[in-house]
Amino acid sequence: MSTESEGLLGITKVAKYLDVSKSSVNRYISNGLIPKVTIGGRTLIKIKDLEDFIEKNRATSKAI
């Protein structure tokens, strides 16, 4: 069973999804902005935690 089907993504997939570098994702994790799960030496992110991070950091636009 893949980690994606279990609701987990690796750092590379998270970086691609957010369109940022892997270093940025690791910094978000280090700063406590995105919680991590470590399984078998791999750092993984729960999809729900990623969705929460996106929602908290979503830019709001105001109509002019």
Phi, psi and omega in degrees: 000134181279158179294329178298319180291343177264005178083026181234143177234146175281168182303316182299316180292323177296316180299316178296318181297319181275351183060047176228172179282162175297327177299320178296317179298315178298324177293317177301319179294312181300325180276002177078015180280329177231120177291151179239160173235133177248121180229122179058033180084355179264137175271124182233156180239131174290136180302322179298318178294323177294317178298320178296317178300315180297315181298318181293332185251012181292132178284135176258134179255144180250138178290142180269000000 
